[in-house]
Amino acid sequence: MLFSLPTLLLAGLASFTNAALTNTGRTVTVNSIPYYLPGAPLATIPTNTVFGRTGLVPLTVTNSSSLVYTTAQLTNSIAAYTAADDVFQTGFLQGKYRE
């Protein structure tokens, strides 16, 4: 049985397909804007208990020393993020987490 040169070349390459895969990140889309996520998380939050679902959740992290976090404080935080951060957008408000 005769094989063509391209078939022989492909057969030779097939033996090199056992390469190890490394997660170097991925791109996700929030409100039609793509964002790069690194391969390893910088932090984790138990989203199944905080947001009622698991997996990736776009979120905004705020902090406050007061016991009660008011709507006015959240509005001020959002305005500050919007003014200072060119990447921040309302899609990150799907989840809100207060430290």
MODELLER restraints for C-alpha pairs under 7 A, 6 or more apart:
rsr = mdl.restraints
at = mdl.atoms
rsr.add(forms.Gaussian(group=physical.xy_distance, feature=features.Distance(at['CA:23:A'], at['CA:39:A']), mean=5.10, stdev=0.5))
rsr.add(forms.Gaussian(group=physical.xy_distance, feature=features.Distance(at['CA:24:A'], at['CA:38:A']), mean=6.33, stdev=0.5))
rsr.add(forms.Gaussian(group=physical.xy_distance, feature=features.Distance(at['CA:24:A'], at['CA:39:A']), mean=4.44, stdev=0.5))
rsr.add(forms.Gaussian(group=physical.xy_distance, feature=features.Distance(at['CA:25:A'], at['CA:37:A']), mean=5.37, stdev=0.5))
rsr.add(forms.Gaussian(group=physical.xy_distance, feature=features.Distance(at['CA:25:A'], at['CA:38:A']), mean=4.23, stdev=0.5))
rsr.add(forms.Gaussian(group=physical.xy_distance, feature=features.Distance(at['CA:25:A'], at['CA:39:A']), mean=3.75, stdev=0.5))
rsr.add(forms.Gaussian(group=physical.xy_distance, feature=features.Distance(at['CA:26:A'], at['CA:36:A']), mean=5.77, stdev=0.5))
rsr.add(forms.Gaussian(group=physical.xy_distance, feature=features.Distance(at['CA:26:A'], at['CA:37:A']), mean=5.35, stdev=0.5))
rsr.add(forms.Gaussian(group=physical.xy_distance, feature=features.Distance(at['CA:26:A'], at['CA:38:A']), mean=6.70, stdev=0.5))
rsr.add(forms.Gaussian(group=physical.xy_distance, feature=features.Distance(at['CA:27:A'], at['CA:34:A']), mean=6.30, stdev=0.5))
rsr.add(forms.Gaussian(group=physical.xy_distance, feature=features.Distance(at['CA:27:A'], at['CA:35:A']), mean=5.45, stdev=0.5))
rsr.add(forms.Gaussian(group=physical.xy_distance, feature=features.Distance(at['CA:27:A'], at['CA:36:A']), mean=4.43, stdev=0.5))
rsr.add(forms.Gaussian(group=physical.xy_distance, feature=features.Distance(at['CA:27:A'], at['CA:37:A']), mean=5.98, stdev=0.5))
rsr.add(forms.Gaussian(group=physical.xy_distance, feature=features.Distance(at['CA:28:A'], at['CA:34:A']), mean=5.55, stdev=0.5))
rsr.add(forms.Gaussian(group=physical.xy_distance, feature=features.Distance(at['CA:28:A'], at['CA:35:A']), mean=5.36, stdev=0.5))
rsr.add(forms.Gaussian(group=physical.xy_distance, feature=features.Distance(at['CA:28:A'], at['CA:36:A']), mean=6.44, stdev=0.5))
rsr.add(forms.Gaussian(group=physical.xy_distance, feature=features.Distance(at['CA:29:A'], at['CA:35:A']), mean=6.01, stdev=0.5))
rsr.add(forms.Gaussian(group=physical.xy_distance, feature=features.Distance(at['CA:30:A'], at['CA:91:A']), mean=5.92, stdev=0.5))
rsr.add(forms.Gaussian(group=physical.xy_distance, feature=features.Distance(at['CA:31:A'], at['CA:91:A']), mean=5.93, stdev=0.5))
rsr.add(forms.Gaussian(group=physical.xy_distance, feature=features.Distance(at['CA:47:A'], at['CA:53:A']), mean=6.02, stdev=0.5))
rsr.add(forms.Gaussian(group=physical.xy_distance, feature=features.Distance(at['CA:47:A'], at['CA:54:A']), mean=5.51, stdev=0.5))
rsr.add(forms.Gaussian(group=physical.xy_distance, feature=features.Distance(at['CA:48:A'], at['CA:54:A']), mean=4.90, stdev=0.5))
rsr.add(forms.Gaussian(group=physical.xy_distance, feature=features.Distance(at['CA:57:A'], at['CA:95:A']), mean=6.53, stdev=0.5))
rsr.add(forms.Gaussian(group=physical.xy_distance, feature=features.Distance(at['CA:58:A'], at['CA:91:A']), mean=6.80, stdev=0.5))
rsr.add(forms.Gaussian(group=physical.xy_distance, feature=features.Distance(at['CA:58:A'], at['CA:92:A']), mean=4.71, stdev=0.5))
rsr.add(forms.Gaussian(group=physical.xy_distance, feature=features.Distance(at['CA:58:A'], at['CA:93:A']), mean=6.95, stdev=0.5))
rsr.add(forms.Gaussian(group=physical.xy_distance, feature=features.Distance(at['CA:58:A'], at['CA:94:A']), mean=5.91, stdev=0.5))
rsr.add(forms.Gaussian(group=physical.xy_distance, feature=features.Distance(at['CA:58:A'], at['CA:95:A']), mean=6.02, stdev=0.5))
rsr.add(forms.Gaussian(group=physical.xy_distance, feature=features.Distance(at['CA:59:A'], at['CA:92:A']), mean=4.55, stdev=0.5))
rsr.add(forms.Gaussian(group=physical.xy_distance, feature=features.Distance(at['CA:59:A'], at['CA:93:A']), mean=5.43, stdev=0.5))
rsr.add(forms.Gaussian(group=physical.xy_distance, feature=features.Distance(at['CA:59:A'], at['CA:94:A']), mean=5.80, stdev=0.5))
rsr.add(forms.Gaussian(group=physical.xy_distance, feature=features.Distance(at['CA:59:A'], at['CA:95:A']), mean=4.14, stdev=0.5))
rsr.add(forms.Gaussian(group=physical.xy_distance, feature=features.Distance(at['CA:59:A'], at['CA:96:A']), mean=5.36, stdev=0.5))
rsr.add(forms.Gaussian(group=physical.xy_distance, feature=features.Distance(at['CA:60:A'], at['CA:92:A']), mean=5.59, stdev=0.5))
rsr.add(forms.Gaussian(group=physical.xy_distance, feature=features.Distance(at['CA:60:A'], at['CA:93:A']), mean=5.71, stdev=0.5))
rsr.add(forms.Gaussian(group=physical.xy_distance, feature=features.Distance(at['CA:60:A'], at['CA:95:A']), mean=6.26, stdev=0.5))
rsr.add(forms.Gaussian(group=physical.xy_distance, feature=features.Distance(at['CA:60:A'], at['CA:96:A']), mean=4.94, stdev=0.5))
rsr.add(forms.Gaussian(group=physical.xy_distance, feature=features.Distance(at['CA:60:A'], at['CA:97:A']), mean=6.18, stdev=0.5))
rsr.add(forms.Gaussian(group=physical.xy_distance, feature=features.Distance(at['CA:61:A'], at['CA:96:A']), mean=6.02, stdev=0.5))
rsr.add(forms.Gaussian(group=physical.xy_distance, feature=features.Distance(at['CA:61:A'], at['CA:97:A']), mean=4.77, stdev=0.5))
rsr.add(forms.Gaussian(group=physical.xy_distance, feature=features.Distance(at['CA:61:A'], at['CA:98:A']), mean=5.66, stdev=0.5))
rsr.add(forms.Gaussian(group=physical.xy_distance, feature=features.Distance(at['CA:61:A'], at['CA:99:A']), mean=6.99, stdev=0.5))
rsr.add(forms.Gaussian(group=physical.xy_distance, feature=features.Distance(at['CA:62:A'], at['CA:97:A']), mean=6.27, stdev=0.5))
rsr.add(forms.Gaussian(group=physical.xy_distance, feature=features.Distance(at['CA:62:A'], at['CA:98:A']), mean=4.76, stdev=0.5))
rsr.add(forms.Gaussian(group=physical.xy_distance, feature=features.Distance(at['CA:62:A'], at['CA:99:A']), mean=6.16, stdev=0.5))
rsr.add(forms.Gaussian(group=physical.xy_distance, feature=features.Distance(at['CA:63:A'], at['CA:98:A']), mean=5.22, stdev=0.5))
rsr.add(forms.Gaussian(group=physical.xy_distance, feature=features.Distance(at['CA:63:A'], at['CA:99:A']), mean=4.79, stdev=0.5))
rsr.add(forms.Gaussian(group=physical.xy_distance, feature=features.Distance(at['CA:81:A'], at['CA:88:A']), mean=6.49, stdev=0.5))
rsr.add(forms.Gaussian(group=physical.xy_distance, feature=features.Distance(at['CA:82:A'], at['CA:88:A']), mean=5.97, stdev=0.5))
